Every structure is written in structure tokens, then in C-alpha cells.
Amino acid sequence: MRDLLRTRRMWRPRQKLKDHYDVIIVGGGTHGLAAAHYLARNHGITDVAVLERRYLGSGAAGRNTTIVRANYKTPEGARFYDASLKLYEGLSAELDYNLMFSQHGHLTLAHSDRALMVMRERAEANRLLGIESELIDAAEVASMVPVMAPLHAMEHPVRGALYHRPGGVIRHDAVVWGLARSADRAGAELHPGTEVTGIDVRGGRAVGVRTNRGKVSAGTVILATAGWSSLTAQLAGVELPITTHLLQAFVTEPLKPLLDTIIVSGDLHVYVSQTDRGEFLIGSEIEPWTTYRMQGTLNFLQDCSRHALELFPWLERARMLRAWAGLCDLTPDYSPILGACEVDGLLLSAGWGTYGFKAAPIVGHTLAEQVATGRTPELIAPFALERFHRDELVSELAAAAVSH
């Protein structure tokens, strides 16, 4: 029986913390686990500890809406997320684990002439970078999504849409499990229930961490703590230009398969997709106030439901099954903070806002490369923390549309 249980485990039980690791990763979500996976896979670095305060995937990895896309506006952002999307396309095979990735397309609706112009600009910018996006008219939208309300009869009629064919959804918990299993099998240690309470800095260099289970030294420390990024960075004396906001979503009871495309409306501040379980997943924009309290609000449920019903009025009789809320760490330019900072030996993955899950594979890939080579990969150089001192922002607000 003991042998049977051992073969069924996804990863080894938590072990005793060693006194030293080559790399300590703070945060057991998709970014931290992807870094551990690629450190081993690409660079043979396996003396790694992933420290997570709660259980693996308990933060933003378990509180997102699973959408993956690359149709961003800035060249830096579009290249970055396109590289992540391409890694996602092969990740199931790479991990030998079914991540339930479905690329069934992504539609960003335009309800006005101005919105159509913006979508046309985004489509052209994407195509110049080799990313598949195109502007389609209202008739094509109606043909692709026949279950939507008559487009001309809406309070905000649909005039067209930006169609991003490679966009899709991937099962978020499967990504966590697959990456964790791979990292564990390669030799990395996974330590849930391990809270980092301090980061030891000597002579301007991070040399280890303090935890609720004792002190541990390290050659490199990676911070990948999503909504808690500004607080964990402060443990090393690093101030991040980040505000933390609440993001909410909900799902309906399961319904028969009706919607096979992701629908986003910036004007209505809503996005809708249908999960593989048949639930309609509905979300909206981040809340405007800053908070670390992950508690949903009635106002969100009312407003988001109303806007979703404008697009799909027949959902009015569907029961709401569950709702959840998570934290988003937002930078002034809506782009992430990646790589080195003023503390040597400390690497950051922060400032993701609502885009973090989409970026998980490429974050792990590039941070692992930076650890192994000591050089900043070209793909993440524009997202360095020092860009805020140089006034070289990478404004991705135009591609935010609604937080998805």
C-alpha cells in the first residue's frame, strides 16, 4: 500500500529545509514553479527550493480566468506574450501532462467608430509582429457567435471586433500541477506552508531568507508573489511602484456547450467564456480602490451580471454557482517588472496586474536563463525596474480593454 501511494503522489511530501540552496523561489504559483521547471530543464540547476506560504497555486494561479492571448499593443508586450503563448502551445507535451489547452479564438468587441479605429490599429500592430489578429465586421461576429443577442438591437450595438485566432483558455490548476510535478521530479524541493518573513541582504546582495521554519541561505533569490509583490520586496529594502487591487469573477451553473469563443467588451467592462465543465465564466475590471482583502462585493455581481446579460440575455435564468476575488499588483504603465533590481542576487517577477497567468511559461524561461547566465534576456530587458527611473515606460493600457 505504501508503494502504491508513493507512485500516485504528484510530488514528494514536504521535506526538511536545508541550510542552503543555489536558488530560492518565493511563491509557489505558476511563475515560481515555471522558474523551477526551466532551471532544471534548460540549465540543469536542481538545487532549488520553492517556498509557498499556503498551498501550491493558492494565490493568483488559483484565482484567475484562464485566458491566454498575445494581442497586446506595444511591441515589447506583444513579443513577450506571443513567446509565452508559443510555449503554452507545447507545454502539455513538454510536461507530459494534459493542461486542457483550447485555442478557440478571442473576440474584443467594438461598439463605436472610435473603438473600431483602435481595433484596426491593434490588428495592424500585431500583424507587423507576426501575431495573428484581424478586424472583422459585425456580420462576421454574428456568424461566429450566433448565441449572442442581435448585435444591432443592443443598447450598445456591436460594430465589429478584433479577432485573435490563437487566443484560448487553459486549465489553471493543471498548469500548477504539471509544473510542480516536473520541478519535483527534476530534484527541486517544494515547500508549502513555508512563510518568508525576511530577506537577508549583506553588502548589497541577497544571501538568503528567513522563514517560519528557520533561516536558509541562497545564491539567488527569486520573488514571484503576485499581489503581495510590493510587501515581499520591502523585506529586502526594495520599493516597487505598485498598487494592489481587487479583481473578481464568477461562474454560472453548467449549461450545454453554446459558446466556443472568448468574448470581451471594453465598453461594457465584461468578458465571457464557457469552461470545459459548461460553466459561463464572467469577469470585469479591477476595483479602483487598493486593498489586500480578497472579499467579493455585491456591486460587482450586479454590474457584471447586467452587462453580461446585454450580450447574452438568455443567461438571465442561469443560477450563479460561485464567485471569487484575487489580488492584482498594478504598475503605472500596466506592464510587469522583471529581472534584476538594486539588490544583487534578487530577481523580481512582479507588477502583473491581470496578465500574470498568460506569462507564466516565458517568465520561468527567461528568469531561469538570467539565473544561469547572469545576463538579462533581451525579451525582458524593457520590463526592468529601472525603466521608471529612466522614464522609459512600456504603456500597455491600450490593450487592457477589460482586465482579462
GUTI-238759 format. One record per residue (C-alpha): residue in one letter; x negated, y negated, z. Coordinates in nm, 4 decimals, always signed. Each point is the difference from the previous one (the first is absolute). Layout:
A	X	Y	Z $
...
// end
This chain:
M	+0.0000	+0.0000	+0.0000 $
R	-0.2830	-0.2404	+0.0840 $
D	-0.1616	+0.0632	-0.3404 $
L	+0.3356	-0.0561	-0.1724 $
L	+0.0506	-0.3328	+0.1759 $
R	-0.3538	-0.1058	-0.0901 $
T	+0.0597	+0.0641	-0.3710 $
R	+0.3271	-0.1949	+0.0076 $
R	-0.1439	-0.3153	+0.1573 $
M	-0.0348	-0.2972	-0.2337 $
W	-0.3119	-0.1103	+0.1848 $
R	-0.1974	+0.0944	+0.3085 $
P	+0.1193	-0.0957	+0.3494 $
R	-0.1499	-0.3167	+0.1426 $
Q	-0.3529	+0.0644	+0.1237 $
K	-0.2156	-0.1628	+0.2647 $
L	-0.1494	-0.3290	-0.1175 $
K	-0.3705	+0.0169	-0.0711 $
D	-0.2373	-0.2702	+0.1206 $
H	-0.0801	-0.1144	-0.3542 $
Y	+0.1342	+0.0161	-0.3567 $
D	-0.1414	-0.1293	-0.3245 $
V	+0.3376	-0.1658	-0.0691 $
I	+0.2894	-0.0833	+0.2298 $
I	+0.3306	-0.0874	-0.1671 $
V	+0.2531	-0.1835	+0.2157 $
G	+0.3475	+0.0762	-0.1298 $
G	+0.1466	+0.3359	-0.0990 $
G	+0.2204	-0.1196	-0.2849 $
T	-0.0445	+0.0431	-0.3737 $
H	-0.2906	-0.2475	-0.0252 $
G	-0.2031	+0.1504	+0.2815 $
L	+0.0677	+0.3564	-0.1107 $
A	-0.0787	-0.0838	-0.3640 $
A	-0.3346	-0.1456	+0.1092 $
A	-0.0801	+0.3200	+0.1899 $
H	+0.1040	+0.2100	-0.3005 $
Y	-0.2167	-0.1904	-0.2490 $
L	-0.2966	-0.0286	+0.2357 $
A	-0.0155	+0.3784	-0.0074 $
R	+0.1117	+0.0640	-0.3569 $
N	-0.2103	-0.2632	-0.1767 $
H	-0.2959	-0.0493	+0.2325 $
G	-0.0338	+0.3048	+0.2225 $
I	+0.0438	-0.2072	+0.3187 $
T	+0.1898	+0.2192	+0.2454 $
D	-0.1194	-0.1173	+0.3425 $
V	+0.3152	-0.2113	+0.0224 $
A	+0.2591	-0.0613	+0.2722 $
V	+0.3467	-0.1370	-0.0782 $
L	+0.1454	-0.1606	+0.3140 $
E	+0.3746	-0.0579	+0.0178 $
R	+0.1841	-0.1479	+0.2976 $
R	+0.3149	+0.2074	-0.0579 $
Y	+0.0508	+0.2815	-0.2525 $
L	-0.1387	+0.0067	-0.3547 $
G	+0.2149	-0.2112	-0.2324 $
S	+0.1893	-0.1638	+0.2861 $
G	-0.0539	-0.3580	-0.1214 $
A	+0.0569	-0.1539	-0.3420 $
A	-0.0596	+0.3379	-0.1685 $
G	+0.3213	+0.1306	+0.1526 $
R	+0.1992	-0.3241	-0.0320 $
N	-0.0086	-0.0864	-0.3693 $
T	+0.2170	+0.0505	-0.3043 $
T	-0.2373	+0.2225	-0.2030 $
I	-0.0148	-0.2188	-0.3124 $
V	-0.3167	+0.0094	-0.2096 $
R	-0.0639	-0.2498	-0.2805 $
A	-0.2720	-0.2046	-0.1713 $
N	+0.1880	-0.2885	-0.1646 $
Y	-0.1653	-0.2791	+0.1983 $
K	-0.0689	-0.3485	-0.1299 $
T	-0.3645	-0.0800	+0.0755 $
P	-0.2703	+0.1820	-0.1988 $
E	-0.1703	+0.0986	+0.3261 $
G	+0.3173	+0.1417	+0.1506 $
A	+0.1217	+0.1718	-0.3155 $
R	-0.3323	+0.1785	-0.0556 $
F	-0.0134	+0.1062	+0.3629 $
Y	+0.3509	+0.1440	+0.0209 $
D	-0.0309	+0.1573	-0.3451 $
A	-0.3081	+0.1877	+0.1233 $
S	+0.1993	+0.1146	+0.3034 $
L	+0.2920	+0.1134	-0.2159 $
K	-0.2354	+0.2057	-0.2166 $
L	-0.1440	+0.1670	+0.3109 $
Y	+0.3532	+0.0741	+0.1225 $
E	+0.0774	+0.1687	-0.3324 $
G	-0.2657	+0.2623	+0.0674 $
L	+0.0156	+0.0124	+0.3787 $
S	+0.2297	+0.3026	+0.0321 $
A	-0.2435	+0.2105	-0.2001 $
E	-0.2994	-0.1497	+0.1814 $
L	+0.1448	+0.0861	+0.3417 $
D	+0.1631	+0.3253	-0.1147 $
Y	+0.3151	-0.1287	+0.1648 $
N	+0.3330	-0.0995	-0.1536 $
L	+0.0487	-0.3725	+0.0663 $
M	+0.3299	-0.0106	-0.1923 $
F	-0.1143	-0.2831	-0.2262 $
S	+0.2665	-0.1108	-0.2478 $
Q	-0.0795	-0.2686	-0.2583 $
H	+0.3502	-0.0846	-0.1138 $
G	-0.0502	-0.3701	-0.0677 $
H	+0.0362	-0.3323	+0.1763 $
L	+0.2353	-0.2825	-0.1019 $
T	-0.0346	-0.3559	+0.1321 $
L	+0.3232	-0.1757	-0.0924 $
A	+0.0163	-0.3538	-0.1394 $
H	+0.3145	-0.2016	+0.0737 $
S	-0.0938	-0.3310	-0.1642 $
D	-0.1949	-0.1526	-0.2882 $
R	-0.2778	-0.0930	+0.2410 $
A	-0.0200	+0.3570	+0.1298 $
L	-0.0147	+0.1321	-0.3573 $
M	-0.2925	-0.2310	-0.0696 $
V	-0.1840	+0.1243	+0.3092 $
M	+0.0621	+0.3634	-0.0979 $
R	-0.1296	-0.0656	-0.3506 $
E	-0.3183	-0.1530	+0.1412 $
R	-0.0508	+0.2966	+0.2321 $
A	+0.0570	+0.2475	-0.2826 $
E	-0.2596	-0.1730	-0.2182 $
A	-0.2491	-0.0258	+0.2870 $
N	+0.0454	+0.3707	+0.0723 $
R	-0.0403	+0.1037	-0.3630 $
L	-0.3240	-0.1967	-0.0316 $
L	-0.1329	+0.2141	+0.2859 $
G	+0.1228	+0.3247	-0.1525 $
I	+0.2928	+0.0377	+0.2412 $
E	+0.3254	+0.1216	-0.1495 $
S	+0.2642	-0.2701	+0.0541 $
E	+0.2540	-0.1534	-0.2335 $
L	+0.2926	-0.2410	+0.0041 $
I	+0.3314	+0.1637	-0.0875 $
D	+0.3380	-0.1640	-0.0576 $
A	+0.3257	+0.0455	+0.1880 $
A	+0.1316	+0.2604	-0.2437 $
E	-0.3054	+0.2187	+0.0586 $
V	+0.0378	-0.0410	+0.3760 $
A	+0.3655	+0.1094	-0.0229 $
S	-0.1004	+0.3020	-0.2099 $
M	-0.2706	+0.1045	+0.2458 $
V	+0.2149	-0.0542	+0.3111 $
P	+0.3609	+0.0726	-0.0981 $
V	+0.1059	+0.0292	+0.3656 $
M	-0.0720	-0.3677	+0.0623 $
A	+0.2899	-0.2453	+0.0038 $
P	+0.0823	-0.1710	-0.3324 $
L	-0.2963	-0.2336	-0.0379 $
H	+0.1977	-0.2971	-0.1375 $
A	+0.2679	+0.0220	+0.2701 $
M	-0.2346	-0.0348	+0.2971 $
E	-0.0099	-0.3172	+0.2055 $
H	-0.3618	-0.0190	-0.1191 $
P	+0.0122	+0.1573	-0.3507 $
V	-0.3015	+0.2049	-0.1069 $
R	-0.1770	-0.1535	-0.3007 $
G	-0.2769	+0.2570	-0.0402 $
A	-0.2744	+0.1702	+0.1945 $
L	-0.3701	+0.0728	+0.0248 $
Y	-0.0314	+0.3729	-0.0687 $
H	-0.3071	+0.1700	+0.1492 $
R	+0.0155	+0.3556	-0.1291 $
P	-0.2738	+0.1536	+0.2233 $
G	+0.1618	-0.1267	+0.3199 $
G	+0.1517	+0.2585	+0.2275 $
V	+0.0286	+0.1444	+0.3472 $
I	-0.2104	+0.2467	+0.1975 $
R	+0.0829	+0.1712	+0.3279 $
H	-0.1783	-0.2041	+0.2685 $
D	-0.0232	+0.2657	+0.2689 $
A	-0.1322	+0.2510	-0.2542 $
V	-0.2793	-0.2453	-0.0853 $
V	-0.0908	-0.0196	+0.3699 $
W	+0.0054	+0.3773	+0.0414 $
G	-0.1950	+0.0715	-0.3177 $
L	-0.2745	-0.2519	+0.0750 $
A	-0.0237	+0.1095	+0.3645 $
R	-0.0280	+0.3663	-0.0979 $
S	-0.2695	-0.0756	-0.2555 $
A	-0.2036	-0.2159	+0.2399 $
D	+0.0269	+0.2624	+0.2734 $
R	-0.1027	+0.2859	-0.2268 $
A	-0.3032	-0.1995	-0.1116 $
G	-0.1141	-0.0395	+0.3598 $
A	+0.1380	-0.3350	+0.1151 $
E	+0.1558	-0.0040	+0.3467 $
L	+0.3561	-0.1285	+0.0472 $
H	+0.0728	-0.1504	+0.3402 $
P	+0.3654	-0.1002	+0.0530 $
G	+0.0882	-0.1393	+0.3402 $
T	-0.3275	-0.1924	+0.0070 $
E	+0.0358	-0.3742	+0.0534 $
V	-0.2910	-0.2300	-0.0821 $
T	-0.0246	-0.2593	+0.2762 $
G	-0.3230	-0.1708	-0.1045 $
I	-0.2658	-0.0218	-0.2701 $
D	-0.3610	-0.0203	+0.1135 $
V	-0.2048	-0.2612	-0.1885 $
R	-0.3722	-0.0446	+0.0602 $
G	-0.2210	-0.2412	-0.1874 $
G	+0.2813	-0.0778	-0.2426 $
R	+0.0608	+0.3667	-0.0854 $
A	+0.2816	+0.2379	+0.0951 $
V	-0.1577	+0.2964	+0.1763 $
G	+0.3027	+0.1868	+0.1323 $
V	+0.3418	-0.0135	+0.1611 $
R	+0.1564	+0.0337	+0.3422 $
T	+0.3073	+0.2193	+0.0278 $
N	+0.2395	+0.1355	+0.2598 $
R	-0.2126	+0.3165	-0.0210 $
G	-0.3389	-0.1620	+0.0428 $
K	-0.2681	-0.1850	-0.1967 $
V	-0.1237	+0.1206	-0.3394 $
S	-0.2854	-0.1414	-0.2105 $
A	+0.0039	-0.0151	-0.3784 $
G	-0.2062	-0.0997	-0.2996 $
T	+0.3022	-0.1641	-0.1665 $
V	+0.3458	-0.0953	+0.1273 $
I	+0.2966	-0.0358	-0.2382 $
L	+0.3146	-0.1810	+0.1183 $
A	+0.3173	+0.1145	-0.1773 $
T	+0.2824	-0.0911	+0.2364 $
A	+0.2525	-0.1780	-0.2263 $
G	+0.2305	-0.2298	+0.2020 $
W	-0.2385	+0.0096	+0.2956 $
S	-0.3026	-0.1087	-0.2060 $
S	-0.0419	-0.3445	+0.1503 $
L	+0.0048	+0.1403	+0.3542 $
T	-0.2480	+0.2810	-0.0667 $
A	-0.2346	-0.2366	-0.1850 $
Q	+0.0045	-0.2320	+0.3013 $
L	-0.1512	+0.2849	+0.2021 $
A	-0.3179	-0.0618	-0.2026 $
G	+0.0317	-0.3799	+0.0151 $
V	+0.1258	-0.0257	-0.3593 $
E	+0.2856	-0.2425	-0.0649 $
L	+0.2204	+0.0882	-0.2984 $
P	+0.2338	-0.2471	-0.1794 $
I	+0.2951	+0.2325	+0.0452 $
T	+0.3564	-0.0346	+0.1237 $
T	+0.2015	+0.3096	+0.0897 $
H	+0.3614	+0.0330	-0.1108 $
L	+0.2853	+0.2470	+0.0216 $
L	+0.1070	+0.1984	-0.3082 $
Q	+0.3213	+0.2034	+0.0018 $
A	+0.1707	+0.2614	-0.2147 $
F	+0.2830	+0.2513	+0.0230 $
V	+0.1374	+0.3049	-0.1789 $
T	+0.3511	+0.1216	-0.0689 $
E	+0.1335	+0.3496	+0.0405 $
P	-0.1088	+0.2334	-0.2832 $
L	+0.1925	-0.0391	-0.3250 $
K	-0.0193	+0.1893	-0.3267 $
P	-0.2890	-0.1099	-0.2291 $
L	+0.1083	-0.3242	-0.1670 $
L	-0.2982	-0.2336	-0.0102 $
D	-0.3333	+0.1093	-0.1456 $
T	-0.1617	-0.3446	-0.0229 $
I	-0.1208	-0.2438	+0.2660 $
I	+0.2062	-0.3197	-0.0113 $
V	-0.1365	-0.3285	+0.1363 $
S	+0.1663	-0.3410	+0.0040 $
G	-0.2040	-0.2977	+0.1146 $
D	+0.3006	-0.2315	-0.0202 $
L	+0.2114	+0.2268	+0.2192 $
H	-0.2951	+0.0946	+0.2240 $
V	+0.0782	+0.3704	-0.0191 $
Y	-0.1453	+0.3200	-0.1420 $
V	+0.1735	+0.3340	-0.0447 $
S	-0.1147	+0.3528	-0.0838 $
Q	+0.1317	+0.3506	+0.0560 $
T	-0.2131	+0.2494	+0.1895 $
D	-0.0533	+0.3652	-0.0842 $
R	+0.2476	+0.0789	+0.2797 $
G	+0.2699	-0.2101	-0.1701 $
E	-0.0120	-0.2900	+0.2462 $
F	+0.0206	-0.3519	-0.1408 $
L	-0.2976	-0.1857	+0.1443 $
I	+0.0610	-0.3739	+0.0309 $
G	-0.2369	-0.2712	+0.1197 $
S	-0.0570	-0.3730	-0.0072 $
E	-0.2499	-0.2756	+0.0753 $
I	-0.2124	-0.0306	+0.3136 $
E	+0.1523	-0.1954	+0.2853 $
P	-0.1326	-0.3593	+0.0160 $
W	-0.0963	+0.0077	+0.3671 $
T	-0.3155	+0.1579	+0.1410 $
T	+0.0333	+0.2917	+0.2374 $
Y	-0.1478	+0.3279	+0.1186 $
R	+0.3386	+0.1359	+0.1028 $
M	+0.1226	+0.2725	-0.2348 $
Q	+0.3719	-0.0360	+0.0565 $
G	+0.2528	-0.0361	-0.2799 $
T	+0.2589	-0.2755	-0.0256 $
L	+0.3695	-0.0087	-0.0848 $
N	-0.0517	-0.3014	-0.2271 $
F	-0.2294	+0.2053	-0.2227 $
L	+0.2526	+0.2829	-0.0303 $
Q	+0.2802	-0.2418	-0.0878 $
D	-0.1908	-0.2068	-0.2567 $
C	-0.1797	+0.2917	-0.1610 $
S	+0.3191	+0.2041	-0.0290 $
R	+0.1828	-0.2919	-0.1588 $
H	-0.2672	-0.0471	-0.2668 $
A	-0.0282	+0.3719	-0.0695 $
L	+0.3768	+0.0158	-0.0500 $
E	-0.0175	-0.2739	-0.2615 $
L	-0.2162	+0.2324	-0.2077 $
F	+0.1735	+0.3274	+0.0968 $
P	+0.3509	-0.0806	+0.1287 $
W	+0.0991	+0.3692	+0.0167 $
L	-0.2425	+0.0410	+0.2926 $
E	+0.2519	-0.1772	+0.2256 $
R	+0.1354	+0.3313	+0.1298 $
A	-0.3419	+0.1558	+0.0590 $
R	-0.0926	+0.0433	+0.3651 $
M	-0.3215	-0.1530	+0.1275 $
L	-0.2118	+0.2881	+0.1277 $
R	-0.2945	-0.1709	+0.1719 $
A	-0.2013	-0.3224	+0.0020 $
W	-0.3556	-0.0769	+0.1037 $
A	-0.2417	-0.2886	+0.0394 $
G	-0.3761	-0.0332	-0.0331 $
L	-0.2719	-0.2631	+0.0230 $
C	-0.1659	-0.1801	-0.2893 $
D	-0.3289	-0.1903	+0.0346 $
L	+0.0195	-0.2863	-0.2461 $
T	-0.2836	-0.2220	-0.1287 $
P	+0.0463	-0.3538	-0.1388 $
D	-0.0459	+0.1199	-0.3609 $
Y	+0.1969	+0.3285	+0.0325 $
S	-0.3136	+0.1997	-0.0881 $
P	-0.1875	+0.2389	+0.2301 $
I	-0.3253	-0.0396	+0.1912 $
L	-0.2392	+0.2790	-0.0911 $
G	-0.3587	+0.0902	+0.0779 $
A	-0.2670	-0.1689	+0.2068 $
C	+0.0380	-0.2858	+0.2464 $
E	-0.2332	-0.2088	+0.2184 $
V	-0.0625	+0.2984	+0.2282 $
D	-0.2421	+0.2412	-0.1679 $
G	+0.1112	+0.3605	-0.0067 $
L	+0.3679	-0.0963	+0.0275 $
L	+0.2213	+0.0479	-0.3075 $
L	+0.3570	-0.1260	-0.0294 $
S	+0.3158	+0.1178	-0.1698 $
A	+0.2507	-0.2666	+0.0994 $
G	+0.2485	-0.2590	-0.1206 $
W	+0.2080	+0.2409	-0.2053 $
G	+0.3386	-0.1541	+0.0562 $
T	+0.2410	+0.2349	-0.1769 $
Y	-0.2496	+0.1487	-0.2476 $
G	-0.2106	+0.2283	+0.2188 $
F	+0.1447	+0.3400	-0.0877 $
K	-0.0485	-0.0643	-0.3724 $
A	-0.3696	-0.0655	+0.0565 $
A	-0.0904	+0.2942	+0.2250 $
P	-0.2059	+0.2126	-0.2443 $
I	-0.2074	-0.2854	-0.1421 $
V	-0.0605	-0.1479	+0.3457 $
G	-0.1368	+0.3303	+0.1214 $
H	-0.2023	+0.0451	-0.3188 $
T	-0.1634	-0.3442	+0.0082 $
L	-0.0631	-0.0194	+0.3748 $
A	-0.1620	+0.3436	-0.0118 $
E	-0.2237	-0.1256	-0.2801 $
Q	-0.0935	-0.3081	+0.2020 $
V	-0.0886	+0.2120	+0.3035 $
A	-0.2129	+0.2371	-0.2086 $
T	-0.1820	-0.2594	-0.2126 $
G	-0.0001	-0.3107	+0.2184 $
R	+0.1268	-0.1989	-0.3004 $
T	+0.3411	-0.1576	-0.0563 $
P	+0.1818	+0.1675	-0.2932 $
E	+0.0835	-0.2465	-0.2753 $
L	+0.3680	+0.0880	+0.0173 $
I	+0.0391	-0.1302	+0.3573 $
A	-0.2495	-0.2876	-0.0072 $
P	+0.2759	-0.2611	-0.0685 $
F	+0.1767	+0.1049	+0.3220 $
A	-0.2867	-0.0747	+0.2371 $
L	+0.0840	-0.1888	+0.3188 $
E	-0.2382	-0.2798	-0.0942 $
R	+0.2224	-0.1024	-0.2915 $
F	+0.1971	-0.2095	+0.2474 $
H	-0.3175	-0.1932	+0.0878 $
R	-0.0926	-0.0418	-0.3690 $
D	+0.3563	-0.1008	-0.0927 $
E	+0.0146	+0.2719	-0.2654 $
L	+0.3430	+0.1407	+0.0754 $
V	+0.1646	+0.2796	-0.2004 $
S	+0.3641	-0.1093	+0.0092 $
E	+0.2284	+0.2975	-0.0539 $
L	+0.3174	-0.1760	+0.1097 $
A	+0.1341	-0.0071	-0.3567 $
A	+0.0095	+0.3804	-0.0136 $
A	+0.1570	+0.0406	+0.3431 $
A	+0.3548	-0.0653	-0.1276 $
V	+0.1390	+0.1859	+0.2988 $
S	-0.2019	+0.1950	+0.2533 $
H	-0.0310	+0.3430	-0.1562 $
// end
